[in-house]
Amino acid sequence: MGRRLFEAIPVGLGGHSDLTLEAAEMDALLAGGAEWAVARGWGSADDLPRIEERGRVAGAEPAAVSARAKQRMRREVATLGSGNHYLEVQAVEEIFAPEVAAAFGLELGTALLTIHCGSRGLGHQIGSEFLLEMATAAAEQGLHLPDRELACARLDSALGQRYLGAMRAAINCALANRQILGHRAGEILRELLPGAKPTLLFDVSHNTCKAETHDIAGRPRALFVHRKGATRALGPGHPSLPGPLRAAGQPVLIGGSMGTGSYILAGLASSEARALSSACHGSGRALSRHAALKRWSGRQVQDELAARGILVLSSSQRGIAEEALGAYKDVGAVVEVTERAGLARRVARLRPLLCIKG
């Protein structure tokens, strides 16, 4: 299975897909997100209620995305990328909240496939270009930047509106990319495991800025919520959640390192007031990539994990070393703190079986 998935899904920096989108289709993807992907046969309409914003963020402006950004994505649709992006096959090893796990369709031993990736080079290009443009325009907008990395623009400015349109297009790009990858991985699972019926639990983004309404000081207010290193965590009863999940709360997907496993949490109502319905999206790095490279080799990490029954496949030995188990914080401690803070509750712990990395 591992080799079949690895061969079918392009990974790594510069990994190219067998899909090549022309200009009109690229704009349709940026406007349509996972809706666009489903309409073209990648997945089912039944997936859409289980995707953030039903698979399509409104307000995307493909025209605000540069030709260079679109060109970078032209051959990267349906690719996994590099860094901490991964596709992992996991098994449910521990359940903390049986009633929520049942609502999520999880039992001990249930196999899951988790995909962590986003808008690839397109999103990076958008960020780089607007960072430069905003830093240059800050003075004329009356903005003082204490740090260049804090570049910004006024929301009511033409620059601010163009950025929001481009960023929403990048979110739709990520939603479409994951939808296609999930569909293709599901086809391979059905091919190798006759009778398997993979279904989508949930797809949620991180590193986004979204217009949302939240209760502030006793009254609803329209806000732009920027989740950097964070993900949405809606509590039980939220109207945007599909029926089977509404009573349990939104699934919150927390990735650990490839050797420690991952967690599924459920959003809590208390997260609304404490963090605008947000939670962490991963364990977070304890060491920089440079420090990890000085301490481990890719082959060493692969061999140690293989001895524990975890198969790691990658196009880059360097990438494996950068993502070594010890380079990340203890994911178990992170999710325990998340639960104690009232942001999300633990539902299940997942044990890694196979990890494909860029």
C-alpha positions in Angstrom: 0.0 0.0 0.0 2.7 2.4 1.0 4.6 2.1 -2.3 1.4 2.4 -4.3 0.4 5.6 -2.6 3.9 7.0 -2.8 4.0 6.3 -6.6 0.6 7.8 -7.2 0.9 11.0 -5.3 3.7 13.5 -6.3 5.6 14.7 -3.3 8.5 17.0 -2.4 9.7 20.4 -3.6 9.1 20.6 -7.4 6.9 17.5 -7.4 4.7 17.7 -10.5 1.2 16.3 -11.1 -0.2 14.6 -14.2 -2.8 17.4 -14.1 -2.0 20.6 -16.0 -4.5 23.4 -15.7 -4.9 26.0 -18.4 -5.7 29.6 -17.4 -9.5 29.3 -17.4 -9.5 26.2 -15.3 -7.0 27.6 -12.9 -9.3 30.6 -12.3 -12.3 28.2 -11.9 -10.3 26.2 -9.3 -9.4 29.4 -7.4 -13.0 30.5 -7.3 -14.6 27.1 -6.7 -12.4 25.2 -4.3 -13.5 21.7 -3.5 -16.8 22.4 -5.2 -14.9 22.7 -8.4 -13.0 19.4 -7.8 -16.2 17.5 -7.0 -17.9 18.9 -10.1 -15.1 17.4 -12.1 -15.4 14.0 -10.6 -12.9 14.1 -7.7 -15.0 12.9 -4.8 -18.7 13.1 -4.1 -21.2 15.9 -3.3 -21.6 14.1 0.1 -18.1 15.3 0.9 -19.0 19.0 0.8 -20.9 19.3 4.1 -17.9 17.9 5.8 -15.5 20.5 4.4 -15.0 24.0 5.9 -17.4 26.5 4.2 -18.8 23.5 2.3 -15.7 23.4 0.2 -15.7 27.0 -1.2 -14.8 30.2 0.5 -16.8 33.2 -0.8 -15.1 36.3 -2.0 -12.2 34.8 -3.8 -10.8 36.9 -6.6 -8.7 34.9 -9.1 -7.8 38.2 -10.9 -6.0 39.3 -7.7 -3.6 36.4 -8.0 -0.5 37.1 -10.0 0.4 35.2 -13.2 3.5 34.0 -11.5 1.5 32.5 -8.6 -0.8 30.7 -11.0 2.1 29.4 -13.1 3.7 27.9 -10.0 0.4 26.0 -9.3 -0.2 24.9 -12.9 1.6 21.6 -12.4 1.2 21.4 -8.6 -2.5 20.6 -8.3 -2.9 17.1 -6.6 0.6 17.2 -5.1 1.6 16.9 -1.5 4.5 19.4 -1.2 7.5 19.4 1.2 8.4 20.4 4.7 5.8 19.2 7.3 3.2 18.3 4.7 2.3 14.6 4.8 -0.1 11.8 3.9 -0.4 9.4 6.8 -2.2 6.1 7.4 -3.1 5.7 11.0 -5.1 3.5 13.4 -7.2 4.6 16.3 -5.3 3.4 19.4 -7.1 5.1 22.2 -10.5 6.7 22.7 -11.2 9.4 25.3 -14.8 10.3 24.5 -16.8 7.3 23.3 -20.0 9.1 22.5 -18.2 11.7 20.4 -16.0 9.0 18.7 -19.2 7.2 17.8 -20.6 10.3 16.2 -17.3 10.6 14.2 -17.4 7.0 13.2 -14.3 6.0 15.2 -13.7 2.7 16.9 -10.5 1.2 18.3 -8.6 -0.1 15.3 -10.3 2.1 12.8 -7.9 3.0 10.0 -7.7 6.6 8.9 -5.8 8.5 6.2 -4.8 12.0 7.1 -3.6 14.6 4.5 -1.8 17.7 5.6 -1.1 20.1 2.8 -2.3 23.4 1.4 -2.1 25.8 -1.6 1.6 24.8 -2.4 3.6 27.4 -4.3 0.6 29.5 -5.2 -0.1 30.5 -1.5 3.6 31.1 -0.8 3.9 33.3 -3.9 0.8 35.3 -2.9 2.2 35.9 0.6 5.6 36.9 -0.7 4.2 39.4 -3.2 1.8 41.1 -0.9 4.3 41.2 1.9 6.6 43.3 -0.3 3.7 45.5 -1.7 2.3 46.1 1.8 5.6 47.0 3.3 6.3 49.4 0.5 2.8 51.0 0.8 2.6 51.2 4.6 4.0 54.7 5.0 1.5 56.3 2.5 -1.3 54.5 4.4 -0.1 56.0 7.6 1.0 52.7 9.0 4.2 52.2 11.1 5.6 48.7 10.9 7.7 47.7 14.0 8.8 44.7 11.9 8.8 44.1 8.1 7.1 40.7 8.7 4.1 42.5 10.2 3.3 44.2 6.8 -0.4 45.0 6.5 -2.9 47.2 4.7 -6.1 48.9 5.7 -9.1 46.7 5.0 -11.0 49.5 3.2 -8.0 50.2 0.9 -7.7 48.8 -2.7 -4.6 46.9 -1.6 -6.3 45.4 1.4 -9.3 44.2 -0.7 -7.0 42.7 -3.3 -5.1 40.8 -0.7 -8.3 39.4 0.8 -9.5 38.3 -2.6 -6.1 36.6 -3.4 -5.9 35.0 0.1 -9.4 33.5 -0.3 -8.4 32.2 -3.7 -5.5 30.5 -2.0 -7.8 28.9 0.6 -9.9 27.5 -2.2 -6.8 26.2 -3.9 -5.9 24.3 -0.8 -9.4 22.9 -0.4 -9.4 21.7 -4.0 -5.9 20.2 -3.7 -6.8 18.2 -0.6 -10.1 17.1 -2.2 -8.3 15.7 -5.2 -5.6 14.0 -3.1 -8.2 12.5 -0.9 -10.2 11.1 -3.8 -7.1 9.6 -5.4 -5.9 8.1 -2.2 -9.4 6.6 -1.6 -9.3 5.1 -5.1 -6.0 3.3 -4.2 -7.5 2.0 -0.9 -10.5 0.6 -2.7 -8.2 -1.0 -5.3 -6.0 -2.7 -2.7 -8.7 -3.4 -0.1 -11.8 -4.6 -1.9 -14.9 -3.7 0.0 -13.3 -0.7 1.7 -15.6 2.4 1.7 -13.5 5.4 2.7 -15.5 8.4 3.8 -14.5 11.9 4.7 -14.5 12.8 8.4 -13.6 16.5 8.0 -11.5 19.0 6.1 -10.5 22.2 7.9 -7.8 24.8 7.0 -5.2 26.6 9.1 -3.1 29.7 8.5 -6.1 31.7 7.2 -7.9 35.0 7.8 -11.7 34.8 7.7 -14.7 37.0 8.2 -16.8 35.6 11.0 -19.4 36.7 13.6 -18.5 36.1 17.2 -20.1 37.2 20.5 -18.1 40.0 22.0 -19.1 41.5 25.3 -22.6 40.1 25.0 -23.3 41.1 21.4 -22.5 39.7 18.0 -19.7 41.4 16.1 -18.3 40.9 12.6 -14.6 40.2 12.9 -11.7 39.1 10.7 -10.2 36.1 12.6 -6.6 35.4 11.7 -5.6 31.8 12.6 -1.8 31.4 12.2 -0.6 28.1 13.6 -4.2 27.5 14.6 -7.4 26.0 13.2 -11.1 26.5 13.6 -12.8 24.6 16.5 -16.6 25.1 16.4 -18.5 23.9 19.4 -21.6 21.6 19.5 -24.7 23.0 17.9 -23.0 25.3 15.4 -25.3 25.6 12.3 -22.5 25.2 9.8 -21.8 21.7 11.0 -23.5 18.8 9.2 -26.2 16.9 11.0 -24.2 13.9 12.1 -21.5 16.1 13.6 -23.5 19.0 15.0 -24.3 17.6 18.4 -20.6 16.5 18.9 -18.8 19.6 17.7 -16.4 20.1 14.9 -13.6 17.5 14.4 -10.3 19.2 15.2 -7.3 17.5 13.6 -4.0 17.7 15.5 -0.9 16.4 13.8 2.1 15.2 15.8 5.5 14.1 14.5 5.6 11.1 12.2 6.7 8.9 15.1 4.4 10.0 17.9 1.0 9.9 16.3 -1.9 12.4 16.0 -5.1 13.3 17.8 -8.7 14.0 16.9 -10.4 16.5 19.1 -13.9 18.1 19.1 -14.6 21.8 19.4 -16.1 23.1 22.6 -18.7 25.8 23.1 -16.3 27.5 25.6 -13.8 28.1 22.8 -16.0 30.8 21.4 -15.4 33.2 24.2 -11.8 32.1 25.0 -10.3 31.9 21.5 -12.9 32.9 18.9 -13.6 29.2 18.3 -10.0 28.3 17.6 -7.5 25.6 18.7 -4.0 24.6 17.9 -3.4 22.6 14.6 -0.3 20.7 15.6 2.3 20.0 18.2 4.7 22.7 17.0 8.4 22.6 16.6 10.8 22.2 19.5 13.9 22.5 17.2 14.5 24.4 14.0 15.0 22.5 10.8 18.7 23.5 10.8 19.1 22.1 14.4 17.3 18.9 13.5 19.6 18.3 10.5 22.7 18.6 12.8 21.3 16.0 15.2 19.7 13.4 12.9 20.1 11.8 9.5 17.1 10.8 7.3 18.2 7.2 7.2 18.6 7.0 11.0 15.1 8.3 11.5 13.7 5.9 8.9 15.4 2.9 10.4 14.3 3.8 14.0 10.7 4.2 12.9 10.8 1.0 10.8 11.9 -0.9 13.9 8.7 0.3 15.6 6.5 -0.8 12.6 6.2 2.7 11.1 7.0 2.9 7.3 8.3 6.3 6.2 8.6 7.1 2.5 9.9 10.4 1.1 11.6 11.9 -1.8 14.1 13.6 0.5 16.3 12.2 3.2 16.9 15.8 4.4 13.2 16.3 4.7 12.9 13.2 6.9 15.7 14.4 9.2 14.1 17.9 9.5 10.8 16.2 10.7 12.4 13.8 13.2 10.3 12.9 16.2 12.5 14.9 18.6 12.2 18.1 16.5 8.6 18.5 17.7 7.0 19.2 21.1 5.1 16.4 22.9 1.8 16.3 21.1 0.1 14.6 24.0 1.0 17.5 26.3 -0.1 20.0 23.7 -3.6 18.5 23.3 -4.0 18.1 27.1 -3.4 21.8 27.6 -5.8 22.5 24.7 -8.5 20.5 26.5 -7.8 22.0 29.9 -8.0 25.5 28.4 -11.5 24.7 27.1 -10.7 25.0 23.4 -11.4 21.4 22.3 -11.8 18.0 24.0 -9.8 14.9 23.2 -11.7 12.2 21.3 -9.1 9.8 19.9 -5.3 9.1 19.7 -4.0 7.8 16.4 -1.0 5.6 15.9 1.0 6.1 12.7 1.5 3.1 10.4 2.7 4.7 7.2 3.9 8.2 6.5 4.6 9.7 3.1 6.5 13.0 3.2 7.8 15.5 0.7 
